[in-house]
Amino acid sequence: MNCVFLFRLPGVFALGVVLLLSSCASRRTLPALMVERLGWMDKVAMAKQIQHLPTTDPVREAELLRAVTQRGVAAGVEAKRVRSFFQGQMQAAKVRQEEWLRQHPQGVTSEVRVPSLTKTVRPALDEIGKRMIDELARETGILTSQGVRSLLSEAEEHLTRAGYSAAVRQPAMEGLQEALKIDLPMAERR
């Protein structure tokens, strides 16, 4: 998104300028956080492989979804938006883990240091999740059809540039798209 910063605007437009500036400043943050979160999935897959854990853990996933939904609602985001977004990110994460496991059926060499799921990986993912909620709250607070299209395009670009497969990108993007869904008059949908 190209952001143009205009100064010397009449006071009437001050709120619009603040919204424009905050929108421009945060535009790259949510897509970058999506990539950052997925960047941990190879380590998650390694740890699960070494510990003989399954890729899918329905109990942990339900707990995580409940926790992020509560945090999101507390931050002012509708529960269905938070759930949709994180369900998409969690599905993308599982797909990436499965890809890594297929690419490394024999595991990793002894030279690779695998971080602890409980002491390192999950706390890092929790912190990223909190930042995602903050950005989702900011984004859903100023939704416009053009802004949604721009953010979706930017997220797709970030995920593609980071090298994630279409199979990983699809659920991540679907979750984001569902979280950003807005009901617009027909004239604004173009």
C-alpha positions in Angstrom: 0.0 0.0 0.0 1.3 3.4 -0.9 0.8 5.9 2.0 0.8 9.6 1.3 1.3 11.8 4.3 -0.3 15.2 4.0 0.3 18.0 6.4 -1.4 21.4 6.8 -4.9 19.8 6.7 -7.8 21.6 8.3 -8.8 20.3 11.8 -11.9 18.7 10.4 -9.8 16.1 8.6 -7.5 15.4 11.6 -9.3 12.1 12.5 -9.1 10.9 9.0 -5.4 11.6 8.9 -4.8 9.8 12.2 -6.7 6.8 10.8 -4.7 6.9 7.6 -1.4 7.1 9.4 -2.3 4.3 11.8 -3.5 2.2 8.9 -0.3 2.8 6.9 1.9 2.1 10.0 0.2 -1.2 10.8 -0.4 -2.4 7.3 2.7 -4.6 7.1 2.5 -5.8 10.7 -0.2 -8.5 10.5 1.1 -10.1 7.4 4.6 -10.1 8.9 3.3 -11.7 12.1 1.6 -14.4 10.0 5.0 -15.2 8.4 6.8 -15.0 11.7 4.3 -17.5 13.3 4.7 -19.9 10.4 8.5 -19.5 10.7 8.3 -21.5 14.0 6.5 -24.5 12.5 9.7 -26.3 11.3 10.9 -26.2 14.9 7.5 -27.4 16.1 7.6 -30.2 13.6 11.2 -31.2 14.7 10.3 -31.2 18.4 7.1 -33.2 17.7 9.1 -35.7 15.6 11.7 -36.2 18.3 9.1 -36.6 21.0 6.9 -38.8 18.8 4.0 -36.4 19.1 1.2 -36.1 16.5 1.0 -33.0 14.3 -2.6 -32.5 15.5 -3.5 -32.1 19.1 -7.3 -31.3 19.3 -7.3 -30.6 23.1 -4.4 -28.1 22.9 -5.9 -26.5 19.8 -9.3 -26.1 21.5 -7.6 -24.6 24.6 -5.5 -22.2 22.4 -8.6 -21.2 20.4 -10.5 -20.5 23.6 -7.6 -18.4 25.0 -7.0 -16.3 21.9 -10.8 -15.8 21.5 -11.0 -14.5 25.0 -8.0 -12.2 24.5 -9.4 -11.0 21.2 -12.8 -10.2 22.7 -11.1 -8.3 25.5 -9.2 -6.3 22.8 -12.5 -5.4 21.1 -12.5 -8.0 18.3 -15.7 -10.0 17.6 -15.2 -13.6 18.7 -16.1 -15.0 15.3 -13.4 -12.9 13.7 -10.7 -14.1 16.2 -11.8 -17.7 15.8 -11.8 -17.5 12.0 -8.4 -15.9 11.9 -6.7 -18.3 14.3 -8.3 -21.4 12.9 -6.8 -20.4 9.5 -3.4 -19.8 11.0 -3.5 -23.0 13.0 -4.5 -25.0 9.9 -1.7 -23.4 7.9 0.7 -24.3 10.8 -0.4 -28.0 10.7 0.0 -28.1 6.9 3.6 -26.6 7.2 4.5 -29.1 9.9 3.2 -32.0 7.7 5.3 -30.6 4.8 8.4 -30.5 6.9 7.9 -34.0 8.2 7.5 -35.3 4.6 10.7 -33.5 3.7 12.6 -34.9 6.7 11.3 -38.5 7.2 14.5 -39.5 8.9 14.5 -36.5 11.3 17.3 -34.1 11.9 21.0 -34.6 12.4 22.3 -34.6 15.9 24.0 -31.2 15.1 20.6 -29.4 15.0 19.5 -28.0 18.3 15.7 -28.5 18.7 14.0 -26.0 21.1 11.7 -27.1 23.8 8.0 -26.9 22.9 7.0 -25.9 26.4 9.9 -23.6 27.3 10.7 -21.9 24.1 8.4 -22.5 21.2 4.9 -22.1 22.8 5.9 -19.0 24.8 7.2 -17.4 21.5 4.0 -18.4 19.7 1.9 -17.0 22.5 3.7 -13.7 22.3 3.2 -13.6 18.5 -0.5 -14.5 19.0 -0.9 -11.5 21.4 0.6 -9.2 18.8 -1.6 -10.7 16.1 -4.7 -9.9 18.3 -3.5 -6.3 18.7 -3.1 -5.9 15.0 -6.4 -7.7 14.2 -8.1 -5.3 16.6 -6.5 -2.3 14.9 -7.4 -3.6 11.4 -11.0 -4.6 12.2 -11.5 -1.2 13.8 -11.0 0.6 10.5 -12.3 -1.8 7.9 -12.9 -0.5 4.3 -13.3 -2.6 1.2 -10.1 -1.1 -0.2 -8.2 -1.6 3.0 -9.3 -5.3 3.2 -8.2 -5.9 -0.4 -4.9 -4.2 0.2 -4.2 -6.2 3.4 -5.1 -9.5 1.8 -2.9 -8.7 -1.1 0.0 -7.8 1.2 -0.5 -10.9 3.3 -0.5 -13.1 0.2 2.7 -11.4 -1.0 4.4 -11.8 2.4 3.6 -15.5 2.5 4.6 -16.1 -1.1 7.9 -14.2 -0.6 8.6 -16.2 2.5 8.4 -19.4 0.3 5.3 -21.0 1.8 3.5 -23.4 -0.5 0.0 -22.8 -1.8 -1.2 -25.5 0.6 0.1 -23.5 3.5 -1.0 -20.1 2.2 -4.6 -21.1 1.5 -5.8 -21.7 5.1 -3.8 -18.8 6.4 -5.4 -16.5 3.8 -8.9 -17.9 4.3 -8.7 -17.3 8.0 -7.5 -13.7 7.4 -10.2 -13.1 4.8 -13.0 -14.4 7.0 -11.7 -12.3 9.9 -11.8 -9.2 7.8 -15.1 -9.9 6.1 -17.3 -6.8 6.0 -20.8 -6.3 4.8 -20.7 -3.4 2.3 -23.3 -1.7 0.2 -23.1 -3.1 -3.4 -21.5 0.2 -4.7 -18.5 -0.3 -2.3 -17.8 -3.9 -3.3 -16.1 -3.0 -6.5 
